[in-house]
Amino acid sequence: MRRALLVLAAACGLMATVSAAAGGQQSAKPAANPAALANRGRTLFAQGCASCHGTDLRGRKGLGPSLRGAGAAAADFYLSTGRMPIDNPTDEPERTDPAYPRADIDALVAYVGSFGGPAIPRVDAARGDVGRGREQFTERCAGCHQVLARGGIVTGGSVPALDKSTATQIGEAVRVGPYLMPKFSAAQLDPHRLADLAAYVNYAKHPDDRGGWAICHIGPIPEGMVAWLLAGLVLLGVARLIGERAPR
Amino acid sequence: MIERLAFLAGAARGLLNPEPAEREPDADDGVDPRRRDLPRDPRAELIVALLLIGAGLAGAGFAVALALDADTQVLGGLLGGALALMSAALILAGKRVVPQEVEVEERVPMVDREAERAVADDVTRARDGVSRRKLLAGAAGVAGVGLAAAAALPAASLGPGAGTLERSPWRRGIRLVTSDGKPLKATDIPLGGFDTAYPEGADPRELGSPVVVVHIAEGLRAFSKICTHAGCAVSLFRYPVSEETSSGPALVCPCHYSTFDVRHGGEPIFGPAVRALPTLPIAAADNGELRATGGLSASVGPSWWRVRRT
């Protein structure tokens, strides 16, 4: 129990530091020469991706899906969040430091995007409305990602926390539906609602905790357990206070 | 020496039986709480009575606030306040109002009728220190009624009556609308996407109303959004990018992770649910709007203890 608490505390601390460090974000810049960029991406793809995703993005059975039609949005999402490349094709791709520098990611994105599919969405979180975003988030996202976007699990996979997600990556995930996540059309979440959503996710990174003590935003049930533990201590104290010792 | 100590809280019986009686002056030192002789303390009694009445009022207030659908903070404050006042009253009564007695029963005859009777006598008589019995009894009654109301009323929110499980507003021809009331179109949901829909013109909060529409390779499928295990909202939809290297498409309930296979009629494939999610037959009209082509395939909601399988 104590060890579990220590691990939890350490994880909370780590999350706080990492989310504080990941404040900045980079957006995809249009390339000077798309054809040359895609060409370089083709070389990079053959070196780093084709072993699973096949030559010309056709995919390989049991290793990696075809990426034709995956689009620039998917390529940028998986590469900029470090989810790809992965060592074992049956592993769940998880967020880590990007394996490629930004210039290489741009090249790969241009190459994958040249086969069609959704472009990288523009998401202007600064124009979004946190309140409306919260409504959308609770209706469509919180089932898996938890209401303050701390992540969770679904059978068959773990659901990532969104504390490091940039607005662009949120938009990409919504349109692409990475790993087990469903995707959402523009009819369901138009660009305005997407901006609201990103504004809420940004807010949820550092919510103003009206209740006072946030307990790492781990959710109402574990927070309730903490309350029970503390209340138990208080009750012990009260019992000690009102009790009287009989002399021997 | 084996002693059996009987700590006697004579309040209840003393209050009900208000004939005066004398008490043996056995308290030689005022230190031992087992032999504490309490003088009359009308002030303490008054405070206890006020605390009890306060607890009763807060409990009744909780019941009223619950009926008025008040803020959860208000509800928590009232219920917690009622219990805190109640315990404060009990602590004060134990320390300042209720006399303490100690009786020693010899071990050998395990049940000594005589000693028992003597103890019972003491319990009945141990009320010298209490003067305002009726006030205290009344206040305890107020506290009891208030707290009982606070305890009983939440039972009303424990779920729908058995009859409502069989009802569903879904009929042939009813349009599917989203949470903001707009008709849901087949083209709104991309492959690998999902949305929640309600029957047009019906109460969206009714258990039989919400359905979740998923778009899988085989087409659009609609299922009741209420989990067949414990009635939570089945709000998780997983759709794999590559099924070869991950899990297949399914609806998942966030409460206990019951997982329903959307390709095979919502059959449960994991977790505590034993019954398939009821399905709703739907079709797209020429303008793309989705309509029900019949009712739900089974009654909505939880099945307890594997009793109801259909």
Interface residues (C-beta under 8 A of the other chain):
Chain A: K61 G62 L63 G64 P65 P89 T90 E92 E139 A142 G143 C144 G152 I153 V154 T155 G156 G157 G177 P178 Y179 L180 M181 P182 K183 F184 S185 A187 Q188 I242 E244 R245 A246 P247
Chain B: V31 D32 P33 R34 I91 G94 K95 S179 K185 T187 D188 I189 P190 G192 G193 F194 D195 T196 V214 A233 S235 L236 F237 R238 Y239 P240 V241 S242 E244 T245 S246 S247 A250 V252 P254 Y257 T259 F270 G271
